[in-house]
Amino acid sequence: MTIALPDTALHRRAGSLTRHINSGVVIFLVLFAAVALKQPSYIEPAGFMNFLRRAAPLGVLAAGQVFVLVSGGFDLSVGSLITLSVLGASMITGGDPSLTGAAIAALYGIGVAVGLINGIAVAFLKVPSIIATLGTLLSVNGVAMMWSGGSPRGYLPDNFRAFGRFVFRDVPLVGQLPLSVIVLAIVAVLAWWGLHGTVFGRRVFAVGDNPRAAELAGIRVDLTRISAFVISALSAVTAGIMLGGFGGVSTDVGQGLELQAIAACVIGGAQLMGGRGSITGVVFGALSLFALFTLLNLLGLPQALRDTAQGLILISAVASGAYRQRTGG
């Protein structure tokens, strides 16, 4: 005997299923299918691994940015921090492989300092995050230009560039496995654990959803926000190390990546108003955005369309968030 479910029950089940399917995953599958139709080599193991290798820095950057977004802020300083990481590494090492360890430690120290500056400005000085991090963006970029003399100087040693270029060969199933893909996987797992598997992660969501209620519940809103900015800065340094391995020393390596990271988070379901987001979503959001860029290149369309696409994504996200707030959705 078959019992027909009422329409309301069907709608509830359909709605529950829809909520469990992340938008970033769906968008990535659609865009990557389009890429594969245009260039079938992308579905081969070597082609897919190469795609992941090139998309990995953006995935790492987005995995840190989402902590700030979920807490209710923005971090626009990450692009300039990437540039400072690449230029700083070349200045510190001077091409000497023995100084790679010291350079990486110094870069992460700089990242912590930048994150603390952003967090303190937002948490204690009450500066809006978009203004505070825009000021940091300009300051960090100025420091990078002064340190390097305004142009690329020196070169990065091979052991430093390995984080972006090294590939493990003869790996079962995939044939070759780039080190950058392993770095992305490690960062994603750690970020997932930090945001979804710890008390700190629950505090980040609470602060982003309602900071006043979080404060009344005994949560240190200021320390939570500072920690989110530090995590974002550390992810930017990691992405900078990887990008330095890809392309060497450049003064514009991080240009525009802050908006790409935010757009990737939005594609993955993060809410710009705070209180909502997932690591799985933002990683697939980063892959989706990179798949979109790849598709535009394969179609021979102007690179300027990247900026147009990112702008439309961000406008749509703000409009969607405002609509949810009005309707209580």
SEROFI-314148 format. One record per residue (C-alpha): residue number from 1; z, y, x. Coordinates in steps of 0.001 Angstrom, whole numbers, always signed. Layout:
<bapas>
+-----+---------+---------+---------+
:   n :      up :   north :    east :
+-----+---------+---------+---------+
: NUM :       Z :       Y :       X :
...
+-----+---------+---------+---------+
</bapas>
This chain:
<bapas>
+-----+---------+---------+---------+
:   n :      up :   north :    east :
+-----+---------+---------+---------+
:   1 :      +0 :      +0 :      +0 :
:   2 :   -1019 :   +3361 :   +1434 :
:   3 :   +1204 :   +6367 :    +821 :
:   4 :    -533 :   +9730 :   +1017 :
:   5 :   +1456 :  +12351 :   +2843 :
:   6 :   +1768 :  +15737 :   +1166 :
:   7 :    -344 :  +18498 :   +2648 :
:   8 :   +2749 :  +20250 :   +3983 :
:   9 :   +3812 :  +17133 :   +5911 :
:  10 :    +323 :  +16775 :   +7348 :
:  11 :    +344 :  +20398 :   +8402 :
:  12 :   +3724 :  +19990 :  +10069 :
:  13 :   +2525 :  +16959 :  +12018 :
:  14 :    -691 :  +18704 :  +13008 :
:  15 :   +1258 :  +21778 :  +14060 :
:  16 :   +3664 :  +19697 :  +16142 :
:  17 :    +776 :  +17947 :  +17880 :
:  18 :    -924 :  +21265 :  +18560 :
:  19 :   +2237 :  +22706 :  +20122 :
:  20 :   +2457 :  +19753 :  +22513 :
:  21 :   -1124 :  +20243 :  +23756 :
:  22 :   -1096 :  +23001 :  +26344 :
:  23 :   -3871 :  +25558 :  +26021 :
:  24 :   -4410 :  +25622 :  +29786 :
:  25 :   -5226 :  +21905 :  +29880 :
:  26 :   -7733 :  +22208 :  +27031 :
:  27 :   -9433 :  +25280 :  +28498 :
:  28 :   -9660 :  +23640 :  +31913 :
:  29 :  -11274 :  +20494 :  +30514 :
:  30 :  -13848 :  +22547 :  +28612 :
:  31 :  -14703 :  +24812 :  +31553 :
:  32 :  -14773 :  +21998 :  +34107 :
:  33 :  -17058 :  +19987 :  +31827 :
:  34 :  -19415 :  +22963 :  +31772 :
:  35 :  -19240 :  +23194 :  +35569 :
:  36 :  -19972 :  +19464 :  +35886 :
:  37 :  -22967 :  +19740 :  +33565 :
:  38 :  -24367 :  +22509 :  +35732 :
:  39 :  -23475 :  +20832 :  +39033 :
:  40 :  -22735 :  +17077 :  +38653 :
:  41 :  -21391 :  +16792 :  +42210 :
:  42 :  -18128 :  +18362 :  +41016 :
:  43 :  -17156 :  +15202 :  +39153 :
:  44 :  -17468 :  +13119 :  +42304 :
:  45 :  -14178 :  +12622 :  +44196 :
:  46 :  -15268 :  +14739 :  +47172 :
:  47 :  -16506 :  +17541 :  +44932 :
:  48 :  -13373 :  +17559 :  +42787 :
:  49 :  -11082 :  +17538 :  +45831 :
:  50 :  -13010 :  +20477 :  +47274 :
:  51 :  -12600 :  +22313 :  +43963 :
:  52 :   -8840 :  +21686 :  +44020 :
:  53 :   -8651 :  +22781 :  +47663 :
:  54 :  -10184 :  +26154 :  +46871 :
:  55 :   -8133 :  +26630 :  +43694 :
:  56 :   -4809 :  +25590 :  +45268 :
:  57 :   -3672 :  +29053 :  +46514 :
:  58 :   -4088 :  +30565 :  +43050 :
:  59 :   -2154 :  +27654 :  +41544 :
:  60 :    +691 :  +28206 :  +44016 :
:  61 :    +716 :  +31941 :  +43305 :
:  62 :    +767 :  +31414 :  +39528 :
:  63 :   +3602 :  +28878 :  +39812 :
:  64 :   +5783 :  +31631 :  +41301 :
:  65 :   +4520 :  +34452 :  +39082 :
:  66 :   +5486 :  +32566 :  +35916 :
:  67 :   +9197 :  +32825 :  +36789 :
:  68 :   +8908 :  +36616 :  +36613 :
:  69 :   +6801 :  +36554 :  +33456 :
:  70 :   +9176 :  +34193 :  +31655 :
:  71 :  +12107 :  +36439 :  +32616 :
:  72 :  +10318 :  +39353 :  +30947 :
:  73 :   +8768 :  +41144 :  +33931 :
:  74 :   +5632 :  +41495 :  +36042 :
:  75 :   +5077 :  +41151 :  +39779 :
:  76 :   +2081 :  +43178 :  +40933 :
:  77 :   +3117 :  +43096 :  +44600 :
:  78 :   +2036 :  +39523 :  +45385 :
:  79 :   -1546 :  +40407 :  +46358 :
:  80 :    -444 :  +42885 :  +49009 :
:  81 :   +2187 :  +40421 :  +50228 :
:  82 :    -568 :  +37849 :  +50745 :
:  83 :   -2506 :  +40383 :  +52833 :
:  84 :    +615 :  +41199 :  +54848 :
:  85 :   +1233 :  +37474 :  +55423 :
:  86 :   -2240 :  +36886 :  +56843 :
:  87 :   -2317 :  +40029 :  +59000 :
:  88 :   +1300 :  +39545 :  +60081 :
:  89 :    +663 :  +35958 :  +61127 :
:  90 :   -2236 :  +37018 :  +63347 :
:  91 :    -136 :  +39775 :  +64925 :
:  92 :   +2878 :  +37528 :  +65541 :
:  93 :   +1028 :  +34510 :  +66889 :
:  94 :   -1768 :  +36290 :  +68745 :
:  95 :   -3620 :  +32988 :  +68565 :
:  96 :    -775 :  +31111 :  +70305 :
:  97 :    -129 :  +27745 :  +68558 :
:  98 :   +3436 :  +27593 :  +69901 :
:  99 :   +4363 :  +30658 :  +67818 :
: 100 :   +3190 :  +29241 :  +64488 :
: 101 :   +6660 :  +28048 :  +63456 :
: 102 :   +8250 :  +31398 :  +64288 :
: 103 :   +5486 :  +33238 :  +62445 :
: 104 :   +5920 :  +31166 :  +59277 :
: 105 :   +9707 :  +31676 :  +59368 :
: 106 :   +9217 :  +35433 :  +59795 :
: 107 :   +6750 :  +35555 :  +56905 :
: 108 :   +9154 :  +33804 :  +54557 :
: 109 :  +11872 :  +36214 :  +55688 :
: 110 :   +9576 :  +39117 :  +54787 :
: 111 :   +8894 :  +37446 :  +51440 :
: 112 :  +12600 :  +37205 :  +50653 :
: 113 :  +13042 :  +40891 :  +51565 :
: 114 :  +10157 :  +41998 :  +49326 :
: 115 :  +11452 :  +39856 :  +46452 :
: 116 :  +14946 :  +41340 :  +46835 :
: 117 :  +13563 :  +44880 :  +46843 :
: 118 :  +11598 :  +44211 :  +43651 :
: 119 :  +14509 :  +42487 :  +41952 :
: 120 :  +17112 :  +45097 :  +42882 :
: 121 :  +14833 :  +47934 :  +41715 :
: 122 :  +14381 :  +46211 :  +38349 :
: 123 :  +17866 :  +44747 :  +37831 :
: 124 :  +20106 :  +47521 :  +39161 :
: 125 :  +17984 :  +50681 :  +39268 :
: 126 :  +16456 :  +49812 :  +35859 :
: 127 :  +12930 :  +50625 :  +37011 :
: 128 :  +10313 :  +48934 :  +34788 :
: 129 :   +8960 :  +45935 :  +36695 :
: 130 :   +5334 :  +47045 :  +36416 :
: 131 :   +6226 :  +50375 :  +38090 :
: 132 :   +8580 :  +48892 :  +40678 :
: 133 :   +6137 :  +46230 :  +41832 :
: 134 :   +3207 :  +48661 :  +41779 :
: 135 :   +5181 :  +50815 :  +44204 :
: 136 :   +5926 :  +47752 :  +46327 :
: 137 :   +2234 :  +46824 :  +46261 :
: 138 :   +1302 :  +50202 :  +47755 :
: 139 :   +4160 :  +50126 :  +50273 :
: 140 :   +3527 :  +46577 :  +51489 :
: 141 :    -194 :  +47234 :  +51753 :
: 142 :    +556 :  +50359 :  +53804 :
: 143 :   +2835 :  +48386 :  +56125 :
: 144 :    +118 :  +45761 :  +56582 :
: 145 :   -2476 :  +48392 :  +57459 :
: 146 :    -169 :  +50194 :  +59902 :
: 147 :    +865 :  +46937 :  +61565 :
: 148 :   -2722 :  +45827 :  +62081 :
: 149 :   -4186 :  +49256 :  +62779 :
: 150 :   -6214 :  +49139 :  +59574 :
: 151 :   -8564 :  +46359 :  +60666 :
: 152 :   -8392 :  +42603 :  +61367 :
: 153 :   -6868 :  +41944 :  +64782 :
: 154 :   -6455 :  +38693 :  +66657 :
: 155 :   -6961 :  +35280 :  +65154 :
: 156 :   -4880 :  +32505 :  +63660 :
: 157 :   -4191 :  +29350 :  +65729 :
: 158 :   -5576 :  +26040 :  +64503 :
: 159 :   -2180 :  +24583 :  +63583 :
: 160 :   -1561 :  +27584 :  +61308 :
: 161 :   -4973 :  +27291 :  +59700 :
: 162 :   -4381 :  +23585 :  +59047 :
: 163 :   -2527 :  +24458 :  +55825 :
: 164 :   -5831 :  +25604 :  +54368 :
: 165 :   -8397 :  +23574 :  +56285 :
: 166 :   -6931 :  +20198 :  +57238 :
: 167 :   -8217 :  +17200 :  +55269 :
: 168 :   -6860 :  +13634 :  +55303 :
: 169 :   -9827 :  +11255 :  +55419 :
: 170 :  -10376 :   +7680 :  +54244 :
: 171 :   -7807 :   +8079 :  +51467 :
: 172 :   -8078 :   +5346 :  +48798 :
: 173 :   -9766 :   +6373 :  +45525 :
: 174 :  -10474 :   +9991 :  +46531 :
: 175 :  -11933 :   +9505 :  +50019 :
: 176 :  -10556 :  +12765 :  +51364 :
: 177 :   -7368 :  +14639 :  +50485 :
: 178 :   -6966 :  +18290 :  +51571 :
: 179 :   -3535 :  +19308 :  +52812 :
: 180 :   -3690 :  +22346 :  +50520 :
: 181 :   -3820 :  +20044 :  +47472 :
: 182 :    -654 :  +18312 :  +48685 :
: 183 :   +1001 :  +21724 :  +49123 :
: 184 :      -6 :  +22649 :  +45554 :
: 185 :   +1445 :  +19387 :  +44221 :
: 186 :   +4747 :  +19900 :  +46071 :
: 187 :   +5054 :  +23514 :  +44907 :
: 188 :   +4222 :  +22527 :  +41316 :
: 189 :   +6860 :  +19770 :  +41283 :
: 190 :   +9534 :  +22049 :  +42756 :
: 191 :   +8631 :  +24872 :  +40374 :
: 192 :   +8658 :  +22509 :  +37380 :
: 193 :  +12079 :  +21246 :  +38358 :
: 194 :  +13372 :  +24792 :  +38917 :
: 195 :  +12083 :  +26167 :  +35604 :
: 196 :  +12450 :  +23156 :  +33300 :
: 197 :  +15070 :  +20932 :  +34908 :
: 198 :  +17885 :  +23230 :  +35995 :
: 199 :  +20481 :  +25564 :  +34491 :
: 200 :  +18795 :  +28412 :  +36357 :
: 201 :  +15539 :  +27706 :  +34533 :
: 202 :  +17280 :  +27821 :  +31161 :
: 203 :  +18785 :  +31157 :  +32168 :
: 204 :  +15332 :  +32514 :  +33028 :
: 205 :  +14092 :  +31603 :  +29556 :
: 206 :  +17185 :  +33095 :  +27928 :
: 207 :  +16856 :  +36380 :  +29824 :
: 208 :  +13188 :  +36682 :  +28928 :
: 209 :  +13772 :  +35852 :  +25279 :
: 210 :  +16694 :  +38232 :  +24701 :
: 211 :  +18414 :  +39803 :  +27728 :
: 212 :  +21224 :  +41337 :  +25655 :
: 213 :  +22077 :  +38003 :  +24020 :
: 214 :  +21893 :  +36301 :  +27426 :
: 215 :  +24327 :  +38838 :  +28855 :
: 216 :  +26739 :  +38338 :  +25961 :
: 217 :  +26528 :  +34583 :  +26609 :
: 218 :  +27815 :  +35145 :  +30143 :
: 219 :  +24506 :  +34919 :  +32022 :
: 220 :  +24109 :  +37210 :  +35051 :
: 221 :  +20879 :  +38848 :  +33927 :
: 222 :  +20606 :  +40895 :  +37124 :
: 223 :  +20914 :  +37910 :  +39483 :
: 224 :  +18511 :  +35851 :  +37369 :
: 225 :  +15837 :  +38538 :  +37535 :
: 226 :  +16324 :  +39067 :  +41269 :
: 227 :  +15993 :  +35313 :  +41863 :
: 228 :  +12752 :  +35227 :  +39840 :
: 229 :  +11231 :  +37970 :  +41994 :
: 230 :  +12284 :  +36184 :  +45193 :
: 231 :  +10632 :  +32960 :  +43986 :
: 232 :   +7449 :  +34881 :  +43173 :
: 233 :   +7416 :  +36495 :  +46629 :
: 234 :   +7924 :  +33142 :  +48377 :
: 235 :   +5017 :  +31660 :  +46437 :
: 236 :   +2879 :  +34621 :  +47540 :
: 237 :   +3718 :  +33960 :  +51198 :
: 238 :   +2814 :  +30282 :  +50735 :
: 239 :    -502 :  +31240 :  +49131 :
: 240 :   -1113 :  +33702 :  +51976 :
: 241 :    -582 :  +30989 :  +54593 :
: 242 :   -3079 :  +28774 :  +52770 :
: 243 :   -5646 :  +31571 :  +52386 :
: 244 :   -5300 :  +32450 :  +56065 :
: 245 :   -6233 :  +28854 :  +56799 :
: 246 :   -9312 :  +29117 :  +54580 :
: 247 :  -10865 :  +32362 :  +55707 :
: 248 :   -9012 :  +33600 :  +58758 :
: 249 :   -7856 :  +37205 :  +59207 :
: 250 :   -8970 :  +39726 :  +56584 :
: 251 :   -7604 :  +43034 :  +55297 :
: 252 :   -8586 :  +42368 :  +51677 :
: 253 :   -7639 :  +38688 :  +51374 :
: 254 :   -5049 :  +39359 :  +48661 :
: 255 :   -6950 :  +42010 :  +46725 :
: 256 :   -6878 :  +41348 :  +42985 :
: 257 :   -4913 :  +38114 :  +43237 :
: 258 :   -1909 :  +39581 :  +41429 :
: 259 :   -3984 :  +40013 :  +38258 :
: 260 :   -5604 :  +36611 :  +38712 :
: 261 :   -2140 :  +35030 :  +38869 :
: 262 :   -1036 :  +36815 :  +35689 :
: 263 :   -4276 :  +35844 :  +33935 :
: 264 :   -3775 :  +32217 :  +35010 :
: 265 :    -259 :  +32249 :  +33541 :
: 266 :   -1575 :  +33714 :  +30293 :
: 267 :   -4299 :  +31065 :  +30018 :
: 268 :   -1584 :  +28441 :  +30523 :
: 269 :    +427 :  +29753 :  +27578 :
: 270 :   +2924 :  +32107 :  +29237 :
: 271 :   +3906 :  +35049 :  +27059 :
: 272 :   +3719 :  +38496 :  +28626 :
: 273 :   +6709 :  +39602 :  +26557 :
: 274 :   +8870 :  +36934 :  +28257 :
: 275 :  +10709 :  +33836 :  +27090 :
: 276 :   +7779 :  +31433 :  +27087 :
: 277 :   +5811 :  +29538 :  +29743 :
: 278 :   +5472 :  +26231 :  +31581 :
: 279 :   +4566 :  +25176 :  +35095 :
: 280 :   +2064 :  +22583 :  +33867 :
: 281 :    +379 :  +25249 :  +31795 :
: 282 :     +97 :  +27858 :  +34547 :
: 283 :   -1237 :  +25375 :  +37121 :
: 284 :   -3948 :  +24315 :  +34690 :
: 285 :   -4408 :  +27976 :  +33834 :
: 286 :   -5142 :  +28664 :  +37498 :
: 287 :   -7580 :  +25757 :  +37609 :
: 288 :   -9201 :  +27076 :  +34410 :
: 289 :   -9649 :  +30558 :  +35862 :
: 290 :  -11124 :  +29129 :  +39053 :
: 291 :  -13415 :  +26896 :  +37000 :
: 292 :  -14558 :  +29999 :  +35112 :
: 293 :  -15335 :  +31792 :  +38383 :
: 294 :  -17191 :  +28715 :  +39636 :
: 295 :  -19233 :  +28541 :  +36441 :
: 296 :  -20156 :  +32236 :  +36687 :
: 297 :  -21351 :  +31655 :  +40259 :
: 298 :  -23376 :  +28586 :  +39271 :
: 299 :  -25019 :  +30562 :  +36471 :
: 300 :  -25943 :  +33285 :  +38939 :
: 301 :  -24042 :  +35957 :  +37013 :
: 302 :  -22636 :  +39039 :  +38779 :
: 303 :  -19271 :  +38647 :  +40458 :
: 304 :  -18113 :  +41770 :  +38626 :
: 305 :  -17843 :  +39615 :  +35508 :
: 306 :  -14685 :  +38147 :  +37050 :
: 307 :  -12891 :  +41441 :  +36471 :
: 308 :  -14292 :  +41679 :  +32954 :
: 309 :  -13100 :  +38161 :  +32145 :
: 310 :   -9614 :  +38834 :  +33521 :
: 311 :   -9385 :  +42086 :  +31575 :
: 312 :  -10358 :  +40396 :  +28324 :
: 313 :   -7837 :  +37602 :  +28958 :
: 314 :   -4989 :  +40074 :  +29526 :
: 315 :   -5903 :  +42243 :  +26530 :
: 316 :   -6067 :  +39144 :  +24332 :
: 317 :   -2684 :  +37992 :  +25637 :
: 318 :    -988 :  +41312 :  +24890 :
: 319 :   -2544 :  +41409 :  +21420 :
: 320 :   -1474 :  +37824 :  +20742 :
: 321 :   +2092 :  +38496 :  +21906 :
: 322 :   +2347 :  +41615 :  +19744 :
: 323 :   +1033 :  +39658 :  +16750 :
: 324 :   +3623 :  +36916 :  +17291 :
: 325 :   +6404 :  +39504 :  +17440 :
: 326 :   +5261 :  +41124 :  +14166 :
: 327 :   +4935 :  +37818 :  +12329 :
: 328 :   +7935 :  +36115 :  +13927 :
: 329 :   +5721 :  +33273 :  +15225 :
+-----+---------+---------+---------+
</bapas>
